[in-house]
Amino acid sequence: MGLEDKYDLEKLRNRTMELVLKKIEKLMEERDDFCKCENCILDLVAYTLNHVKPFYMTSLLGPLDGGKKEKRIELEIDLAIKGGLKRIKEHPHHEDNKNISKYD
């Protein structure tokens, strides 16, 4: 019997992933200078998550350090998104570039 059989692991949250998704959603609304196809967005999410520290917490507890750790992670996320956008624009994982803005 595994942990998921004994405990409600749905209470465990990856706060970093939540922040990454929120920032990329906002980026998609505000900018049109990158491809928004599923491949490119998933690549950007994966790239960003692989370049920032995970921050897990339970749904019952907030940050214990007054949010300082979350602020540091947000800075890491911003830098990782910037790097991810550059890399994905240079090497998209799709044949069709029709979703790329005329400003690219």
CNS distance restraints for C-alpha pairs under 8 A (distance, minus, plus):
assign (resid   1 and name CA) (resid   5 and name CA) 6.16 0.50 0.50
assign (resid   1 and name CA) (resid   6 and name CA) 7.52 0.50 0.50
assign (resid   2 and name CA) (resid   6 and name CA) 6.78 0.50 0.50
assign (resid   3 and name CA) (resid   7 and name CA) 5.80 0.50 0.50
assign (resid   3 and name CA) (resid   9 and name CA) 7.96 0.50 0.50
assign (resid   4 and name CA) (resid   8 and name CA) 6.43 0.50 0.50
assign (resid   4 and name CA) (resid   9 and name CA) 6.07 0.50 0.50
assign (resid  11 and name CA) (resid  58 and name CA) 5.31 0.50 0.50
assign (resid  11 and name CA) (resid  59 and name CA) 5.17 0.50 0.50
assign (resid  11 and name CA) (resid  60 and name CA) 7.60 0.50 0.50
assign (resid  12 and name CA) (resid  56 and name CA) 6.78 0.50 0.50
assign (resid  12 and name CA) (resid  57 and name CA) 5.77 0.50 0.50
assign (resid  12 and name CA) (resid  58 and name CA) 4.46 0.50 0.50
assign (resid  12 and name CA) (resid  59 and name CA) 6.31 0.50 0.50
assign (resid  13 and name CA) (resid  56 and name CA) 5.43 0.50 0.50
assign (resid  13 and name CA) (resid  57 and name CA) 5.29 0.50 0.50
assign (resid  13 and name CA) (resid  58 and name CA) 5.75 0.50 0.50
assign (resid  13 and name CA) (resid  59 and name CA) 6.55 0.50 0.50
assign (resid  14 and name CA) (resid  18 and name CA) 6.65 0.50 0.50
assign (resid  14 and name CA) (resid  54 and name CA) 6.78 0.50 0.50
assign (resid  14 and name CA) (resid  55 and name CA) 5.74 0.50 0.50
assign (resid  14 and name CA) (resid  56 and name CA) 4.46 0.50 0.50
assign (resid  14 and name CA) (resid  57 and name CA) 6.59 0.50 0.50
assign (resid  15 and name CA) (resid  19 and name CA) 6.24 0.50 0.50
assign (resid  15 and name CA) (resid  54 and name CA) 7.48 0.50 0.50
assign (resid  15 and name CA) (resid  55 and name CA) 5.41 0.50 0.50
assign (resid  15 and name CA) (resid  56 and name CA) 5.76 0.50 0.50
assign (resid  15 and name CA) (resid  57 and name CA) 6.91 0.50 0.50
assign (resid  16 and name CA) (resid  20 and name CA) 6.13 0.50 0.50
assign (resid  16 and name CA) (resid  49 and name CA) 7.58 0.50 0.50
assign (resid  16 and name CA) (resid  52 and name CA) 7.82 0.50 0.50
assign (resid  16 and name CA) (resid  53 and name CA) 7.41 0.50 0.50
assign (resid  16 and name CA) (resid  54 and name CA) 5.51 0.50 0.50
assign (resid  16 and name CA) (resid  55 and name CA) 5.32 0.50 0.50
assign (resid  16 and name CA) (resid  56 and name CA) 7.46 0.50 0.50
assign (resid  16 and name CA) (resid  73 and name CA) 7.14 0.50 0.50
assign (resid  17 and name CA) (resid  21 and name CA) 6.12 0.50 0.50
assign (resid  17 and name CA) (resid  49 and name CA) 6.80 0.50 0.50
assign (resid  17 and name CA) (resid  54 and name CA) 7.72 0.50 0.50
assign (resid  18 and name CA) (resid  22 and name CA) 6.22 0.50 0.50
assign (resid  19 and name CA) (resid  23 and name CA) 6.12 0.50 0.50
assign (resid  19 and name CA) (resid  74 and name CA) 7.27 0.50 0.50
assign (resid  20 and name CA) (resid  24 and name CA) 6.13 0.50 0.50
assign (resid  20 and name CA) (resid  45 and name CA) 6.97 0.50 0.50
assign (resid  20 and name CA) (resid  48 and name CA) 7.22 0.50 0.50
assign (resid  20 and name CA) (resid  49 and name CA) 7.24 0.50 0.50
assign (resid  20 and name CA) (resid  77 and name CA) 6.55 0.50 0.50
assign (resid  21 and name CA) (resid  25 and name CA) 6.04 0.50 0.50
assign (resid  21 and name CA) (resid  45 and name CA) 7.14 0.50 0.50
assign (resid  22 and name CA) (resid  26 and name CA) 6.27 0.50 0.50
assign (resid  23 and name CA) (resid  27 and name CA) 6.11 0.50 0.50
assign (resid  24 and name CA) (resid  28 and name CA) 6.12 0.50 0.50
assign (resid  24 and name CA) (resid  45 and name CA) 7.56 0.50 0.50
assign (resid  24 and name CA) (resid  81 and name CA) 7.95 0.50 0.50
assign (resid  25 and name CA) (resid  29 and name CA) 6.48 0.50 0.50
assign (resid  26 and name CA) (resid  30 and name CA) 6.24 0.50 0.50
assign (resid  27 and name CA) (resid  31 and name CA) 5.83 0.50 0.50
assign (resid  28 and name CA) (resid  32 and name CA) 7.06 0.50 0.50
assign (resid  28 and name CA) (resid  36 and name CA) 7.36 0.50 0.50
assign (resid  32 and name CA) (resid 100 and name CA) 7.76 0.50 0.50
assign (resid  32 and name CA) (resid 101 and name CA) 5.93 0.50 0.50
assign (resid  33 and name CA) (resid 100 and name CA) 6.63 0.50 0.50
assign (resid  33 and name CA) (resid 101 and name CA) 5.16 0.50 0.50
assign (resid  33 and name CA) (resid 102 and name CA) 7.73 0.50 0.50
assign (resid  33 and name CA) (resid 103 and name CA) 6.04 0.50 0.50
assign (resid  33 and name CA) (resid 104 and name CA) 5.63 0.50 0.50
assign (resid  34 and name CA) (resid  85 and name CA) 7.52 0.50 0.50
assign (resid  34 and name CA) (resid  89 and name CA) 6.88 0.50 0.50
assign (resid  34 and name CA) (resid  99 and name CA) 7.76 0.50 0.50
assign (resid  34 and name CA) (resid 100 and name CA) 5.46 0.50 0.50
assign (resid  34 and name CA) (resid 101 and name CA) 6.38 0.50 0.50
assign (resid  34 and name CA) (resid 104 and name CA) 7.04 0.50 0.50
assign (resid  35 and name CA) (resid  40 and name CA) 6.36 0.50 0.50
assign (resid  35 and name CA) (resid  41 and name CA) 7.80 0.50 0.50
assign (resid  35 and name CA) (resid  89 and name CA) 7.69 0.50 0.50
assign (resid  35 and name CA) (resid  97 and name CA) 7.30 0.50 0.50
assign (resid  35 and name CA) (resid  99 and name CA) 5.14 0.50 0.50
assign (resid  35 and name CA) (resid 100 and name CA) 4.57 0.50 0.50
assign (resid  35 and name CA) (resid 101 and name CA) 7.25 0.50 0.50
assign (resid  36 and name CA) (resid  40 and name CA) 6.15 0.50 0.50
assign (resid  36 and name CA) (resid  41 and name CA) 5.87 0.50 0.50
assign (resid  36 and name CA) (resid  99 and name CA) 6.44 0.50 0.50
assign (resid  36 and name CA) (resid 100 and name CA) 7.60 0.50 0.50
assign (resid  37 and name CA) (resid  41 and name CA) 6.27 0.50 0.50
assign (resid  37 and name CA) (resid  99 and name CA) 6.77 0.50 0.50
assign (resid  38 and name CA) (resid  42 and name CA) 5.96 0.50 0.50
assign (resid  39 and name CA) (resid  43 and name CA) 6.02 0.50 0.50
assign (resid  39 and name CA) (resid  93 and name CA) 6.47 0.50 0.50
assign (resid  39 and name CA) (resid  94 and name CA) 7.02 0.50 0.50
assign (resid  40 and name CA) (resid  44 and name CA) 6.11 0.50 0.50
assign (resid  40 and name CA) (resid  88 and name CA) 6.78 0.50 0.50
assign (resid  40 and name CA) (resid  92 and name CA) 6.55 0.50 0.50
assign (resid  40 and name CA) (resid  93 and name CA) 6.83 0.50 0.50
assign (resid  40 and name CA) (resid  94 and name CA) 8.00 0.50 0.50
assign (resid  41 and name CA) (resid  45 and name CA) 6.20 0.50 0.50
assign (resid  42 and name CA) (resid  46 and name CA) 6.06 0.50 0.50
assign (resid  43 and name CA) (resid  47 and name CA) 5.88 0.50 0.50
assign (resid  43 and name CA) (resid  88 and name CA) 7.39 0.50 0.50
assign (resid  44 and name CA) (resid  48 and name CA) 6.00 0.50 0.50
assign (resid  44 and name CA) (resid  81 and name CA) 6.93 0.50 0.50
assign (resid  44 and name CA) (resid  84 and name CA) 5.62 0.50 0.50
assign (resid  44 and name CA) (resid  85 and name CA) 6.72 0.50 0.50
assign (resid  44 and name CA) (resid  88 and name CA) 7.22 0.50 0.50
assign (resid  45 and name CA) (resid  49 and name CA) 6.12 0.50 0.50
assign (resid  46 and name CA) (resid  50 and name CA) 6.08 0.50 0.50
assign (resid  47 and name CA) (resid  51 and name CA) 6.38 0.50 0.50
assign (resid  47 and name CA) (resid  80 and name CA) 7.38 0.50 0.50
assign (resid  47 and name CA) (resid  81 and name CA) 7.76 0.50 0.50
assign (resid  47 and name CA) (resid  84 and name CA) 5.88 0.50 0.50
assign (resid  48 and name CA) (resid  52 and name CA) 6.50 0.50 0.50
assign (resid  48 and name CA) (resid  77 and name CA) 6.46 0.50 0.50
assign (resid  48 and name CA) (resid  80 and name CA) 5.05 0.50 0.50
assign (resid  48 and name CA) (resid  81 and name CA) 5.59 0.50 0.50
assign (resid  48 and name CA) (resid  84 and name CA) 6.48 0.50 0.50
assign (resid  49 and name CA) (resid  53 and name CA) 7.73 0.50 0.50
assign (resid  49 and name CA) (resid  54 and name CA) 7.76 0.50 0.50
assign (resid  49 and name CA) (resid  77 and name CA) 7.94 0.50 0.50
assign (resid  51 and name CA) (resid  76 and name CA) 7.79 0.50 0.50
assign (resid  51 and name CA) (resid  77 and name CA) 7.78 0.50 0.50
assign (resid  51 and name CA) (resid  80 and name CA) 5.94 0.50 0.50
assign (resid  52 and name CA) (resid  73 and name CA) 6.93 0.50 0.50
assign (resid  52 and name CA) (resid  76 and name CA) 5.83 0.50 0.50
assign (resid  52 and name CA) (resid  77 and name CA) 6.22 0.50 0.50
assign (resid  52 and name CA) (resid  80 and name CA) 7.10 0.50 0.50
assign (resid  53 and name CA) (resid  73 and name CA) 6.96 0.50 0.50
assign (resid  57 and name CA) (resid  61 and name CA) 6.65 0.50 0.50
assign (resid  57 and name CA) (resid  62 and name CA) 7.18 0.50 0.50
assign (resid  57 and name CA) (resid  63 and name CA) 7.63 0.50 0.50
assign (resid  58 and name CA) (resid  62 and name CA) 7.67 0.50 0.50
assign (resid  63 and name CA) (resid  67 and name CA) 5.59 0.50 0.50
assign (resid  63 and name CA) (resid  69 and name CA) 7.71 0.50 0.50
assign (resid  63 and name CA) (resid  70 and name CA) 7.69 0.50 0.50
assign (resid  65 and name CA) (resid  69 and name CA) 6.76 0.50 0.50
assign (resid  67 and name CA) (resid  71 and name CA) 6.29 0.50 0.50
assign (resid  68 and name CA) (resid  72 and name CA) 6.38 0.50 0.50
assign (resid  69 and name CA) (resid  73 and name CA) 6.23 0.50 0.50
assign (resid  70 and name CA) (resid  74 and name CA) 6.14 0.50 0.50
assign (resid  71 and name CA) (resid  75 and name CA) 6.46 0.50 0.50
assign (resid  72 and name CA) (resid  76 and name CA) 6.38 0.50 0.50
assign (resid  73 and name CA) (resid  77 and name CA) 6.06 0.50 0.50
assign (resid  74 and name CA) (resid  78 and name CA) 6.22 0.50 0.50
assign (resid  75 and name CA) (resid  79 and name CA) 6.39 0.50 0.50
assign (resid  76 and name CA) (resid  80 and name CA) 6.08 0.50 0.50
assign (resid  77 and name CA) (resid  81 and name CA) 5.99 0.50 0.50
assign (resid  78 and name CA) (resid  82 and name CA) 6.27 0.50 0.50
assign (resid  79 and name CA) (resid  83 and name CA) 6.29 0.50 0.50
assign (resid  80 and name CA) (resid  84 and name CA) 5.91 0.50 0.50
assign (resid  81 and name CA) (resid  85 and name CA) 5.99 0.50 0.50
assign (resid  82 and name CA) (resid  86 and name CA) 6.42 0.50 0.50
assign (resid  83 and name CA) (resid  87 and name CA) 6.24 0.50 0.50
assign (resid  84 and name CA) (resid  88 and name CA) 5.95 0.50 0.50
assign (resid  85 and name CA) (resid  89 and name CA) 5.96 0.50 0.50
assign (resid  86 and name CA) (resid  90 and name CA) 6.29 0.50 0.50
assign (resid  87 and name CA) (resid  91 and name CA) 6.07 0.50 0.50
assign (resid  87 and name CA) (resid  92 and name CA) 8.00 0.50 0.50
assign (resid  88 and name CA) (resid  92 and name CA) 4.93 0.50 0.50
assign (resid  88 and name CA) (resid  93 and name CA) 7.75 0.50 0.50
assign (resid 100 and name CA) (resid 104 and name CA) 6.63 0.50 0.50
